Amino acid sequence: MDIKTRILKELKNTDTYVSGQDICEKCGVSRTAVWKVINQLKNEGYEIDSVTNKGYKILETPDILSKSEIESVIEDGSIVKDIIYFDETDSTNTRAKLLGEEGAVSGTLVVADCQNMGKGRRGRSFSSPAGQSIYMTLLLRPDTSPSKASMITILSAMAVRSALSEVCGIEGLIKWPNDIVADGRKLCGILTEMSAELTKINYVVVGIGINVNNEKMPEDIEKIAVSARMLTGKKQKRSLIIGSVCKWFNIYYNKFIETSDLSLLKDEYNRYLIHMNKEVEIIRDNKKYRAKSLGLADDGELLIEKDGKPETVMSGEVSVRGVYGYV
């Protein structure tokens, strides 16, 4: 953790003024170094009050994304071990995969303010403008079989849902397997990619895109997509959401690693499954049929009832849609 991050954390962790001398002693730096960092933070947009004989106090933290800001909201003991930040990049998933090939540690978090070649399912690409949304990818090296990697997508959705509830007060629901839905529209997209051998995972990258401060959505997706700002009526701080996603991901990931399945998570997942015990449309091999959704299985498949008989469907093999509209 660099000096800037340590000073920022000291300022954030108190509701009162912190003297320059206290900061010097806690961070092991000179008064001049403190003064320089404070001015740098002010220039970045942090509203910091300076009072003689009292010290410094953060009055307002705007919606800023930077390596130091993100580091300042990551809890001690987090799954996040390193942070790579870009003002602009092609795709955080692409960056994370390159880092994975280069030997980056498990727990490397890649964040960008802007993507110019964002990646979606089935190879779709899209532009992701700056200052609006969250584009983050977590690199992991789980000690489990490649067949279980898809389950990480499920717990990622749970982490995003919990973070949006905690930070924004948005009680979203989950559309199996990993879409977060509120007001009948999609808030988040998750793309998990893997490099593996026959019995060993080299790395997994979990890409998460969350619509945060968009004031409106593009016309072609306005009926199926929504942002946190549109739902709450106020601008949200993306770094706080990122920190919360990482916190909840850590909790859910540890439960997954403990059992190598979703048995400890499926009950919570099913509480927020938007089509739990409802009729859904299954699309498989260009054929459609209706069935009743019965919730998540231990292995991440969706349990359904078709013609009175239980079956399972696998993510990637089928598409599940609500009978009426997107959800």
LOKOL-795268 format. One record per residue (C-alpha): z, x, y; residue number from 1. Coordinates in pm, 1 decimal. Layout:
# LOKOL-795268
{node {Z, X, Y}, NUM}
...
This chain:
# LOKOL-795268
{node {0.0, 0.0, 0.0}, 1}
{node {-104.8, 154.7, 331.7}, 2}
{node {105.0, 171.3, 649.1}, 3}
{node {-72.3, -122.4, 809.5}, 4}
{node {3.0, -350.0, 514.8}, 5}
{node {367.1, -239.8, 496.3}, 6}
{node {421.3, -308.7, 867.3}, 7}
{node {244.4, -643.5, 838.7}, 8}
{node {467.5, -742.7, 545.7}, 9}
{node {779.9, -642.6, 742.0}, 10}
{node {672.8, -864.2, 1030.2}, 11}
{node {584.3, -1155.9, 803.1}, 12}
{node {904.8, -1140.8, 602.0}, 13}
{node {1132.9, -1232.3, 891.1}, 14}
{node {1157.7, -1520.1, 1134.9}, 15}
{node {1326.3, -1303.5, 1398.3}, 16}
{node {1232.8, -992.8, 1592.7}, 17}
{node {1211.3, -663.4, 1405.1}, 18}
{node {1290.2, -351.3, 1602.0}, 19}
{node {1042.6, -67.0, 1608.6}, 20}
{node {1315.3, 162.2, 1479.2}, 21}
{node {1379.2, -60.6, 1176.5}, 22}
{node {1009.3, -62.9, 1098.5}, 23}
{node {997.9, 316.1, 1129.2}, 24}
{node {1286.6, 359.4, 886.4}, 25}
{node {1165.6, 104.8, 631.1}, 26}
{node {805.3, 225.3, 634.5}, 27}
{node {873.2, 595.3, 686.3}, 28}
{node {646.9, 631.6, 989.7}, 29}
{node {676.1, 734.1, 1353.3}, 30}
{node {719.5, 500.5, 1651.9}, 31}
{node {370.4, 602.7, 1765.0}, 32}
{node {226.0, 496.9, 1429.8}, 33}
{node {403.1, 160.5, 1456.7}, 34}
{node {271.6, 108.0, 1809.3}, 35}
{node {-83.8, 185.8, 1698.7}, 36}
{node {-68.0, -56.6, 1407.1}, 37}
{node {80.6, -333.2, 1622.6}, 38}
{node {-204.2, -294.7, 1872.0}, 39}
{node {-457.0, -290.9, 1590.7}, 40}
{node {-314.0, -615.4, 1451.1}, 41}
{node {-325.0, -774.7, 1795.2}, 42}
{node {-689.3, -676.4, 1830.6}, 43}
{node {-763.0, -842.4, 1496.9}, 44}
{node {-620.1, -1170.4, 1623.1}, 45}
{node {-254.7, -1167.8, 1518.8}, 46}
{node {-34.8, -1311.4, 1793.8}, 47}
{node {257.5, -1067.0, 1815.9}, 48}
{node {532.7, -1085.9, 2075.6}, 49}
{node {683.1, -755.6, 2193.5}, 50}
{node {1022.3, -762.0, 2369.3}, 51}
{node {1209.2, -454.1, 2494.6}, 52}
{node {1529.1, -387.4, 2297.2}, 53}
{node {1439.3, -664.3, 2048.6}, 54}
{node {1118.9, -547.6, 1886.7}, 55}
{node {823.0, -735.9, 1743.7}, 56}
{node {769.3, -1084.5, 1607.5}, 57}
{node {458.4, -1253.9, 1467.9}, 58}
{node {409.9, -1583.8, 1649.7}, 59}
{node {85.4, -1686.0, 1483.9}, 60}
{node {-133.4, -1559.3, 1202.9}, 61}
{node {-488.8, -1691.2, 1239.0}, 62}
{node {-730.8, -1736.4, 950.9}, 63}
{node {-795.6, -1366.7, 897.0}, 64}
{node {-936.3, -1199.3, 587.4}, 65}
{node {-888.2, -825.1, 548.3}, 66}
{node {-754.2, -591.0, 282.4}, 67}
{node {-419.4, -563.1, 462.7}, 68}
{node {-385.6, -939.3, 515.4}, 69}
{node {-456.4, -1012.9, 149.4}, 70}
{node {-220.8, -738.1, 31.1}, 71}
{node {52.3, -881.1, 253.9}, 72}
{node {48.6, -1216.4, 69.4}, 73}
{node {36.9, -1082.5, -287.5}, 74}
{node {376.1, -1110.2, -454.1}, 75}
{node {553.2, -813.9, -613.7}, 76}
{node {483.0, -799.6, -986.6}, 77}
{node {152.9, -978.7, -941.1}, 78}
{node {-135.9, -952.8, -1182.9}, 79}
{node {-328.4, -807.7, -885.9}, 80}
{node {-314.1, -427.4, -897.5}, 81}
{node {-588.1, -331.8, -651.2}, 82}
{node {-781.1, -514.1, -378.9}, 83}
{node {-1139.4, -445.8, -277.7}, 84}
{node {-1246.2, -628.6, 38.1}, 85}
{node {-1592.2, -674.0, 189.1}, 86}
{node {-1683.3, -838.0, 518.6}, 87}
{node {-2014.3, -911.3, 345.2}, 88}
{node {-2151.3, -841.1, -0.4}, 89}
{node {-2409.6, -978.5, -240.5}, 90}
{node {-2166.0, -1139.2, -485.1}, 91}
{node {-1801.1, -1070.0, -564.6}, 92}
{node {-1882.0, -1118.1, -934.4}, 93}
{node {-2157.0, -855.8, -912.4}, 94}
{node {-1922.1, -614.0, -733.4}, 95}
{node {-1644.3, -676.7, -986.9}, 96}
{node {-1876.4, -615.7, -1282.6}, 97}
{node {-1991.4, -285.8, -1133.2}, 98}
{node {-1627.3, -188.5, -1083.6}, 99}
{node {-1558.4, -289.0, -1442.4}, 100}
{node {-1833.1, -56.3, -1566.6}, 101}
{node {-1685.9, 221.9, -1352.2}, 102}
{node {-1342.0, 185.9, -1510.3}, 103}
{node {-1155.3, -16.8, -1247.4}, 104}
{node {-807.8, -124.9, -1354.1}, 105}
{node {-731.5, -468.2, -1492.4}, 106}
{node {-610.6, -677.7, -1203.4}, 107}
{node {-868.3, -555.8, -952.1}, 108}
{node {-931.5, -834.5, -701.8}, 109}
{node {-1260.3, -843.3, -510.8}, 110}
{node {-1273.2, -1061.6, -199.2}, 111}
{node {-1552.9, -1115.1, 52.5}, 112}
{node {-1566.2, -1307.6, 378.7}, 113}
{node {-1937.6, -1363.9, 320.8}, 114}
{node {-2172.8, -1356.0, 22.5}, 115}
{node {-2548.9, -1338.6, 58.5}, 116}
{node {-2628.8, -1376.4, -313.1}, 117}
{node {-2347.7, -1590.4, -451.0}, 118}
{node {-2365.7, -1665.1, -822.9}, 119}
{node {-2330.0, -2002.6, -987.5}, 120}
{node {-2376.7, -2143.4, -1333.3}, 121}
{node {-2706.7, -2095.9, -1515.5}, 122}
{node {-2803.6, -1811.2, -1282.5}, 123}
{node {-2817.0, -2021.5, -966.4}, 124}
{node {-2777.6, -1822.2, -644.9}, 125}
{node {-2660.3, -1948.2, -307.5}, 126}
{node {-2565.8, -1826.1, 39.6}, 127}
{node {-2199.6, -1824.6, 135.8}, 128}
{node {-2145.3, -1803.1, 513.9}, 129}
{node {-1859.5, -1610.7, 673.5}, 130}
{node {-1536.4, -1754.9, 807.0}, 131}
{node {-1536.2, -2072.1, 600.3}, 132}
{node {-1455.7, -2036.8, 234.2}, 133}
{node {-1293.3, -1819.2, -28.8}, 134}
{node {-1510.6, -1593.0, -241.7}, 135}
{node {-1291.9, -1396.1, -483.7}, 136}
{node {-1328.6, -1238.6, -826.7}, 137}
{node {-1053.9, -1105.0, -1050.6}, 138}
{node {-1135.6, -830.9, -1301.3}, 139}
{node {-930.0, -844.6, -1622.4}, 140}
{node {-915.8, -647.1, -1944.7}, 141}
{node {-734.9, -885.0, -2182.1}, 142}
{node {-634.1, -760.5, -2525.3}, 143}
{node {-778.7, -1056.8, -2709.8}, 144}
{node {-1095.3, -1145.2, -2896.2}, 145}
{node {-1417.4, -1228.3, -2709.9}, 146}
{node {-1413.4, -1579.3, -2857.4}, 147}
{node {-1102.8, -1658.7, -2652.4}, 148}
{node {-1230.0, -1538.9, -2313.6}, 149}
{node {-1365.7, -1879.1, -2212.3}, 150}
{node {-1009.2, -2012.1, -2205.7}, 151}
{node {-943.6, -1798.1, -1897.3}, 152}
{node {-1175.8, -2030.5, -1706.8}, 153}
{node {-942.8, -2321.5, -1787.4}, 154}
{node {-629.9, -2151.1, -1659.1}, 155}
{node {-822.3, -2037.0, -1349.4}, 156}
{node {-886.7, -2401.2, -1264.7}, 157}
{node {-517.7, -2475.2, -1309.4}, 158}
{node {-427.9, -2190.4, -1073.9}, 159}
{node {-663.6, -2315.8, -802.4}, 160}
{node {-537.9, -2672.8, -835.5}, 161}
{node {-174.8, -2558.3, -803.2}, 162}
{node {-254.8, -2332.6, -505.6}, 163}
{node {-431.6, -2607.8, -312.1}, 164}
{node {-133.4, -2833.6, -374.1}, 165}
{node {116.2, -2567.6, -266.0}, 166}
{node {-62.7, -2441.1, 45.4}, 167}
{node {-268.4, -2737.5, 165.1}, 168}
{node {-90.2, -3037.6, 17.3}, 169}
{node {-410.7, -3137.6, -163.4}, 170}
{node {-335.7, -3301.8, -497.2}, 171}
{node {-666.1, -3227.7, -663.1}, 172}
{node {-766.7, -3319.3, -1015.9}, 173}
{node {-963.1, -3124.0, -1274.9}, 174}
{node {-1302.0, -3223.5, -1413.1}, 175}
{node {-1333.1, -3048.9, -1748.4}, 176}
{node {-1357.6, -2763.7, -1783.0}, 177}
{node {-1302.0, -2606.2, -1440.9}, 178}
{node {-1413.7, -2813.9, -1141.0}, 179}
{node {-1144.9, -2908.7, -888.2}, 180}
{node {-1205.0, -3255.9, -748.7}, 181}
{node {-1049.9, -3442.2, -454.8}, 182}
{node {-1169.4, -3764.3, -295.1}, 183}
{node {-1428.9, -3780.5, -572.5}, 184}
{node {-1594.6, -3457.2, -460.2}, 185}
{node {-1592.4, -3094.4, -572.1}, 186}
{node {-1369.3, -2841.5, -395.6}, 187}
{node {-1410.7, -2535.4, -612.1}, 188}
{node {-1649.4, -2358.8, -844.0}, 189}
{node {-1548.2, -2103.3, -1108.1}, 190}
{node {-1777.2, -1864.0, -1293.7}, 191}
{node {-1637.9, -1641.8, -1571.5}, 192}
{node {-1851.1, -1356.5, -1707.7}, 193}
{node {-1772.3, -1106.8, -1981.2}, 194}
{node {-1870.5, -765.8, -2112.8}, 195}
{node {-1774.9, -733.4, -2478.7}, 196}
{node {-1845.1, -573.3, -2811.7}, 197}
{node {-1823.2, -755.1, -3144.3}, 198}
{node {-1443.8, -768.9, -3160.4}, 199}
{node {-1334.8, -624.3, -2826.1}, 200}
{node {-1350.1, -737.7, -2464.2}, 201}
{node {-1445.2, -460.1, -2224.7}, 202}
{node {-1369.2, -675.5, -1922.9}, 203}
{node {-1381.2, -1030.2, -1793.7}, 204}
{node {-1454.1, -1124.7, -1432.9}, 205}
{node {-1335.5, -1459.4, -1299.8}, 206}
{node {-1524.4, -1564.8, -987.9}, 207}
{node {-1366.6, -1837.0, -775.7}, 208}
{node {-1529.4, -2006.5, -478.1}, 209}
{node {-1324.6, -2258.0, -278.6}, 210}
{node {-1454.0, -2471.1, 9.4}, 211}
{node {-1183.4, -2420.2, 270.0}, 212}
{node {-1271.3, -2448.1, 639.2}, 213}
{node {-1614.8, -2607.0, 625.4}, 214}
{node {-1620.5, -2884.5, 886.3}, 215}
{node {-1900.8, -3054.3, 697.0}, 216}
{node {-2109.0, -2983.5, 390.7}, 217}
{node {-2486.1, -2928.2, 377.8}, 218}
{node {-2680.4, -3253.9, 357.9}, 219}
{node {-2805.3, -3190.0, 4.0}, 220}
{node {-2449.7, -3168.9, -137.6}, 221}
{node {-2243.3, -3374.4, 107.6}, 222}
{node {-2196.1, -3654.3, -145.6}, 223}
{node {-2057.3, -3427.2, -416.7}, 224}
{node {-1878.5, -3146.7, -226.5}, 225}
{node {-1584.5, -3138.6, 13.9}, 226}
{node {-1361.0, -2880.3, 181.8}, 227}
{node {-986.2, -2844.5, 228.9}, 228}
{node {-1030.7, -2883.3, 604.5}, 229}
{node {-1228.3, -3204.2, 563.5}, 230}
{node {-952.8, -3345.4, 343.2}, 231}
{node {-654.7, -3237.8, 554.8}, 232}
{node {-802.8, -3254.1, 903.9}, 233}
{node {-683.9, -2905.4, 989.8}, 234}
{node {-792.5, -2545.4, 951.6}, 235}
{node {-636.1, -2364.4, 657.4}, 236}
{node {-541.0, -1997.9, 617.3}, 237}
{node {-754.0, -1859.7, 339.5}, 238}
{node {-530.7, -1560.5, 268.2}, 239}
{node {-238.4, -1791.4, 184.0}, 240}
{node {-456.3, -1980.5, -62.0}, 241}
{node {-572.2, -1652.4, -219.9}, 242}
{node {-212.1, -1534.5, -253.6}, 243}
{node {-109.2, -1863.6, -412.2}, 244}
{node {-405.4, -1864.5, -653.4}, 245}
{node {-304.7, -1515.6, -768.7}, 246}
{node {59.2, -1621.9, -809.6}, 247}
{node {-26.0, -1923.8, -1022.7}, 248}
{node {-293.1, -1735.1, -1216.8}, 249}
{node {-27.1, -1480.0, -1311.7}, 250}
{node {199.9, -1756.9, -1442.9}, 251}
{node {-69.4, -1928.3, -1647.8}, 252}
{node {-230.5, -1605.2, -1769.3}, 253}
{node {99.7, -1480.4, -1912.5}, 254}
{node {136.6, -1804.4, -2109.6}, 255}
{node {-219.2, -1765.0, -2239.3}, 256}
{node {-157.8, -1403.9, -2345.9}, 257}
{node {167.5, -1506.9, -2517.9}, 258}
{node {-11.3, -1742.1, -2757.3}, 259}
{node {-380.0, -1640.4, -2727.0}, 260}
{node {-459.8, -2006.4, -2672.8}, 261}
{node {-384.1, -2293.6, -2435.3}, 262}
{node {-108.9, -2460.0, -2636.4}, 263}
{node {151.0, -2389.7, -2364.8}, 264}
{node {-79.9, -2512.7, -2089.0}, 265}
{node {-268.2, -2814.1, -2223.6}, 266}
{node {-2.1, -3073.7, -2138.6}, 267}
{node {-1.8, -2971.5, -1771.4}, 268}
{node {-381.6, -2949.9, -1769.7}, 269}
{node {-411.9, -3299.0, -1915.5}, 270}
{node {-182.9, -3441.3, -1645.1}, 271}
{node {-446.7, -3348.4, -1390.2}, 272}
{node {-758.2, -3418.2, -1597.9}, 273}
{node {-951.8, -3671.0, -1392.7}, 274}
{node {-1114.5, -3837.9, -1691.2}, 275}
{node {-811.7, -3835.5, -1923.1}, 276}
{node {-833.9, -4140.0, -2155.0}, 277}
{node {-1144.3, -4257.6, -1970.6}, 278}
{node {-1503.8, -4308.0, -2072.3}, 279}
{node {-1733.9, -4012.4, -2004.6}, 280}
{node {-2099.1, -3935.2, -2056.9}, 281}
{node {-2175.8, -3641.2, -2285.6}, 282}
{node {-2506.7, -3461.3, -2237.8}, 283}
{node {-2602.1, -3242.6, -2534.5}, 284}
{node {-2948.2, -3109.2, -2615.3}, 285}
{node {-3100.3, -3344.2, -2355.1}, 286}
{node {-2944.4, -3643.0, -2529.5}, 287}
{node {-2677.7, -3863.8, -2372.1}, 288}
{node {-2401.0, -4067.0, -2526.7}, 289}
{node {-2071.4, -4215.1, -2415.3}, 290}
{node {-1729.1, -4132.4, -2550.0}, 291}
{node {-1362.8, -4149.3, -2458.4}, 292}
{node {-1204.4, -3830.9, -2322.4}, 293}
{node {-876.1, -3751.6, -2501.0}, 294}
{node {-782.3, -3428.3, -2324.8}, 295}
{node {-779.0, -3053.8, -2381.8}, 296}
{node {-751.6, -2891.4, -2722.4}, 297}
{node {-559.9, -2567.3, -2783.3}, 298}
{node {-884.2, -2367.3, -2780.4}, 299}
{node {-1015.1, -2513.6, -2452.2}, 300}
{node {-1258.5, -2759.6, -2607.1}, 301}
{node {-1250.5, -3122.3, -2495.3}, 302}
{node {-1124.2, -3378.5, -2744.5}, 303}
{node {-1327.3, -3698.5, -2743.5}, 304}
{node {-1344.7, -4018.2, -2942.6}, 305}
{node {-1694.1, -4129.0, -3041.3}, 306}
{node {-1750.4, -4446.4, -3236.7}, 307}
{node {-1380.2, -4451.9, -3320.9}, 308}
{node {-1382.3, -4096.6, -3460.5}, 309}
{node {-1233.0, -3781.5, -3298.7}, 310}
{node {-1464.8, -3492.0, -3211.0}, 311}
{node {-1457.2, -3186.2, -2987.8}, 312}
{node {-1714.0, -3063.1, -2737.3}, 313}
{node {-1747.1, -2707.1, -2615.8}, 314}
{node {-1793.2, -2587.8, -2257.6}, 315}
{node {-2141.0, -2443.1, -2213.2}, 316}
{node {-2269.1, -2646.5, -2505.1}, 317}
{node {-2250.9, -2979.3, -2324.1}, 318}
{node {-2211.9, -3129.8, -1979.6}, 319}
{node {-1944.6, -3394.8, -1927.0}, 320}
{node {-1992.9, -3648.4, -1651.6}, 321}
{node {-1810.5, -3954.8, -1537.1}, 322}
{node {-1995.9, -4273.7, -1610.3}, 323}
{node {-1980.5, -4363.0, -1240.7}, 324}
{node {-2080.8, -4082.0, -1004.2}, 325}
{node {-1994.4, -3710.8, -999.5}, 326}
{node {-1651.0, -3730.6, -1162.9}, 327}
